[in-house]
Amino acid sequence: MKGWRPSPPLLLLLPAVIVLAAVVVLPLLLSLYSSFTPFRLTKPETLWVFIGARNYVNILTNRDFWIAFARTVVLLTVALNLEMLIGLGLALLVEKASRGQRVLRTIMMFPMMFSPILVGFQFKFMFNDNIGLVNNALQALGLTDRAIPWLIDGNLAFIAILTAEIWSSTSVFAILILAGLLAMPREPVEAARVDGCTPWQTFRYVTWPFIMPFAFIAMTIRSLDVARAYDIVKIMTDGGPAGRTELVWTLVARTAYSDARMGLANAMAYFSILLSILFTVYFYRKLAAARTQIAAEW
Amino acid sequence: MDQNSLHRVRNKALGIAHGVGLFLAMLVICLPGIWIVLSSLRPTVEIMAKPPVWIPQHLSLDAYVAMFSGVGKGGIPVLDYFRNSLIISVTSTVIAIAIGMAGGYAFARYRFRAKSAMFLGLMLTRTVPGIALSLPLFFVFARLGIIDTHFGLILVYVALNVPFTIWLIDGFFRQVPKDLAEAAQIDGCTRWQAFWQVEFPLAGPGIASAGIFAFLTSWNEFALASQLTRSINSKTLPVGLLDYTAEFTIDWRGMCALAVVMIIPALTLTFIVQKHLVGGLTSGAVKG
């Protein structure tokens, strides 16, 4: 091996690759293998029984799984879109502010510091049907005379979870889009105004294309971590009532740890991994496209 | 009314609407946090009161006193949790930053084959949901006997933080002009010296904020920690929060107090780095 020297970037990346291989890739290969066995934690010998794709067949024919899967996709789609819109609105509001922008920006980052589990817990507290802030306020304002069962009714619980999710993640969008707005050169906007564009046209054809890459960075960052909704749901409803807020992730946790059916849970987990990867790759490609577009125009 | 004053009135109205909108948005952002702090200071009777008591009548630090007074007296081993959280977060952050600096430097300064595929590959390891990763890790760690140890969680958090740290640090190194290091090398520095004397100090603030981001991730993580910890040996604060929930009841006041304890370090750190954090995330986008 004398005379062969590994290239510097390879050497520099080696520690990262080793750690990720040991802690993420290898365990995932193990879980891929065990998804083809009827593995139960209580019966270690079942790890060596090979049953082919039976777990996957079980899942694909399981109605509850598909409902949870669809609910997860709906939750993510609605949440990401709303976060994007609200984040954009918030960024525009703050950008227009003439004074105290620093303070406003700091306040805007506030929800980012909250651990997802804390978000779950604080919204569980606020949406509590008996002592929660939301119901208390609604009753005090006379909008309703009975307690609304926020976390007990399936649809309302979904709304409550959505609210928590949006509250915790909108700031990522708002902050990055604001960074885009602040980095934007003034001239194109002024030129558009001089040329007689309406404010809407100016926004749509001048501002928006410019801040789009920033929105996609936010989307990519968010999609890296979509599964943190697990923490929120776990605390707020734990998939209840009667499985009506069950997401893929809570279903995996329940199957693995409560029912101890590791093999089946691993098979389910692979679907959730696939979902995350799809989201990330999609936004990453959008981001790459937006980047090259910006680079070409500048 | 002539055109001019009509215009002025309209502008004024728009300004007021903008102010009101801004105020409402900030209120919604702040309210949950304020409510938690407030609830941690109120007696349980007041929290549970029907009809609700809006103006706090008795403020006290009882919840905090109870929390720190130890197990059995209505407290939880919060100091142990705090210590565990601190040890695990700090150690994993330091290691993740060291690894991330090497990786980020490689991405920012070298061209090599399959660069963008490599970058995407590293990012994808981050997308694996914690709960999905916890299943095989639980099994492997149980076999290795490192469940419920600091070492186990540190290992996991390093892996969790490395991809994002590389992304951030890559961005910060790109902001440092290449010419500076080259000039230093022409003046007789080795590449190693040029890195530590020139590039590292310039990228320093950015690296610090990447570190704080990694710290916050570890500090706040729950899905993995809840499965890989068992006792006060390694339980972290987010897991400890569940100590306040019993089968059907929740000690809201105690939980709020613990939440405040959890949020204060995170709050302080984020304020310190907020400016650099945004810069690091966006630099890659503008410069491509």
Contacts between the chains, C-beta under 8 A, distances in Angstrom:
chain1	res1	chain2	res2	distance
A	7	B	110	7.8
A	7	B	112	6.5
A	8	B	106	7.3
A	8	B	110	6.3
A	9	B	106	4.0
A	9	B	107	7.9
A	9	B	110	3.9
A	9	B	112	4.6
A	10	B	106	8.0
A	10	B	112	7.1
A	12	B	102	4.3
A	12	B	103	6.3
A	12	B	105	6.0
A	12	B	106	3.8
A	12	B	110	7.8
A	13	B	102	7.1
A	13	B	103	5.2
A	13	B	106	5.0
A	13	B	118	7.2
A	15	B	98	7.7
A	15	B	99	4.5
A	15	B	102	6.0
A	15	B	103	7.5
A	16	B	99	5.1
A	16	B	100	7.2
A	16	B	102	7.1
A	16	B	103	4.3
A	16	B	122	6.7
A	16	B	162	5.1
A	16	B	163	7.9
A	16	B	166	6.4
A	19	B	99	6.3
A	19	B	155	7.9
A	19	B	158	5.7
A	19	B	159	5.2
A	19	B	162	6.0
A	20	B	122	6.8
A	20	B	125	4.8
A	20	B	159	5.6
A	20	B	162	6.3
A	20	B	163	7.4
A	22	B	155	7.9
A	22	B	159	7.6
A	23	B	137	7.5
A	23	B	155	5.9
A	23	B	156	6.0
A	23	B	158	7.4
A	23	B	159	3.5
A	24	B	125	4.5
A	24	B	128	6.2
A	24	B	133	6.7
A	24	B	159	5.6
A	25	B	125	7.0
A	27	B	133	6.6
A	27	B	136	3.7
A	27	B	137	5.2
A	27	B	140	5.7
A	28	B	128	6.8
A	28	B	133	7.3
A	28	B	136	6.6
A	30	B	136	4.6
A	30	B	139	7.1
A	30	B	140	6.7
A	31	B	132	7.6
A	31	B	135	5.7
A	31	B	136	3.9
A	34	B	136	7.3
A	34	B	139	7.7
A	41	B	139	7.6
A	89	B	25	8.0
A	90	B	25	5.7
A	93	B	18	6.8
A	93	B	21	5.8
A	93	B	22	5.1
A	93	B	25	6.2
A	94	B	22	7.2
A	96	B	18	5.9
A	97	B	18	7.6
A	97	B	22	6.1
A	104	B	22	7.2
A	104	B	26	6.9
A	105	B	274	7.2
A	106	B	271	6.4
A	106	B	274	6.4
A	107	B	26	5.4
A	107	B	29	6.1
A	107	B	30	6.5
A	108	B	26	7.9
A	108	B	29	6.7
A	109	B	270	6.1
A	109	B	274	5.6
A	110	B	29	5.5
A	110	B	30	6.5
A	110	B	33	6.5
A	111	B	29	6.3
A	112	B	270	6.8
A	113	B	216	6.9
A	113	B	263	6.5
A	113	B	266	4.3
A	113	B	267	5.4
A	113	B	270	4.8
A	114	B	33	7.6
A	114	B	220	7.8
A	114	B	263	6.7
A	114	B	266	7.7
A	115	B	219	7.2
A	115	B	220	3.3
A	115	B	221	7.8
A	115	B	222	6.8
A	115	B	238	5.5
A	115	B	262	6.6
A	115	B	266	7.5
A	116	B	220	6.8
A	116	B	222	6.6
A	117	B	220	7.4
A	117	B	222	4.3
A	117	B	238	4.8
A	117	B	241	6.2
A	118	B	220	7.7
A	118	B	238	7.6
A	118	B	241	7.3
A	118	B	259	5.4
A	118	B	262	6.5
A	118	B	263	6.9
A	119	B	32	8.0
A	121	B	241	6.5
A	121	B	255	6.3
A	121	B	259	6.8
A	122	B	32	4.9
A	122	B	33	7.8
A	122	B	35	7.3
A	122	B	36	5.5
A	122	B	259	6.9
A	123	B	32	7.1
A	125	B	35	7.6
A	125	B	36	7.6
A	125	B	39	7.3
A	125	B	252	6.0
A	125	B	255	7.8
A	125	B	256	7.6
A	126	B	32	6.4
A	126	B	35	6.7
A	130	B	50	7.5
A	131	B	47	6.1
A	131	B	48	5.6
A	131	B	49	8.0
A	131	B	50	7.6
A	131	B	52	7.4
A	131	B	252	7.5
A	133	B	31	7.9
A	133	B	35	5.8
A	136	B	51	8.0
A	136	B	52	4.1
A	139	B	51	7.7
A	140	B	51	7.8
A	140	B	52	7.0
A	140	B	54	7.5
A	167	B	28	7.5
A	167	B	29	7.6
A	167	B	32	6.9
A	171	B	29	7.5
A	175	B	278	5.9
A	176	B	278	7.0
A	176	B	281	6.4
A	176	B	282	6.6
A	179	B	278	4.8
A	179	B	279	7.8
A	179	B	281	7.7
A	179	B	282	5.0
A	180	B	282	7.1
A	183	B	282	7.1
A	183	B	286	6.5
A	213	B	285	4.6
A	213	B	286	7.9
A	214	B	282	6.2
A	214	B	285	6.3
A	217	B	281	6.0
A	217	B	282	6.5
A	217	B	284	7.8
A	217	B	285	5.5
A	221	B	281	7.1
A	223	B	127	7.2
A	224	B	123	6.6
A	224	B	126	5.0
A	224	B	127	5.5
A	224	B	163	7.9
A	224	B	164	7.1
A	225	B	126	7.7
A	225	B	127	8.0
A	226	B	127	7.8
A	226	B	129	7.8
A	227	B	129	3.2
A	227	B	130	6.1
A	227	B	131	6.7
A	227	B	132	7.6
A	227	B	223	7.3
A	228	B	130	7.7
A	228	B	223	7.7
A	230	B	129	6.7
A	230	B	130	7.0
A	230	B	131	5.4
A	230	B	223	5.5
A	231	B	222	4.7
A	231	B	223	6.0
A	231	B	238	8.0
A	234	B	222	7.8
A	234	B	223	7.8
A	249	B	129	5.7
A	249	B	131	4.8
A	249	B	132	7.6
A	249	B	223	7.8
A	252	B	131	5.5
A	252	B	132	6.3
A	252	B	135	7.4
A	253	B	131	5.2
A	256	B	135	5.2
A	257	B	227	7.0
A	262	B	135	6.1
A	262	B	139	7.1
A	265	B	135	5.8
A	266	B	135	5.6
A	266	B	136	7.2
A	269	B	129	7.4
A	269	B	131	7.3
A	269	B	132	3.6
A	269	B	135	6.0
A	270	B	132	7.6
A	272	B	129	5.3
A	272	B	131	7.7
A	272	B	132	5.4
A	273	B	127	7.5
A	273	B	128	5.4
A	273	B	129	6.7
A	273	B	132	5.4
A	276	B	127	4.1
A	276	B	128	6.8
A	276	B	129	5.9
A	277	B	124	5.8
A	277	B	127	5.6
A	279	B	127	7.6
A	280	B	123	6.6
A	280	B	124	6.4
A	280	B	127	4.7
A	281	B	120	7.4
A	281	B	124	7.6
A	284	B	120	6.2
A	284	B	123	7.0
A	287	B	285	7.5
A	288	B	116	7.7
A	290	B	285	7.7
A	291	B	284	7.7
A	291	B	285	5.9
A	291	B	288	4.9
A	292	B	288	6.8
A	294	B	285	7.2
A	294	B	286	7.1
A	294	B	288	7.1
A	295	B	287	7.9
A	295	B	288	4.0
